[in-house]
Amino acid sequence: MFGNLGDMSKMLEGMQENAKKLQSELESKIFNVKSGGGMVDITINGSGEVTDIAIDTSLLNDKESLEILLIGAINDANKMVEQNRQNSALGMLGSANPFGGK
């Protein structure tokens, strides 16, 4: 009635392995975002953690501009990470075919 449950179990195990591999790949990616013509440079990893920030010294005397550029760069970096996650998940789902065909 339900087909071969052993085959379905193997398929689910394969999908879990692929999901773990995908998560690992996502976490290892590095994204770099520049704001204000390169005056603020942020590096963020695939987990969404900021790993480095470089700020042009000319911004140190302009707190408001620095805050605006930092917010913009961090938001852009987070969008890049999320877009990468979505694209990777869609790619994984697109390659998973429970019916065995292509």
Sequence and secondary structure as in RCSB ss.txt:
>XXXX:A:sequence
MFGNLGDMSKMLEGMQENAKKLQSELESKIFNVKSGGGMVDITINGSGEVTDIAIDTSLLNDKESLEILLIGAIN
DANKMVEQNRQNSALGMLGSANPFGGK
>XXXX:A:secstr
    HHHHHHHHHHHHHHHHHHHHHHHH EEEEEETTTTEEEEEETTS EEEEEE GGGGG HHHHHHHHHHHHH
HHHHHHHHHHHHHHHHHHHH  TTS  
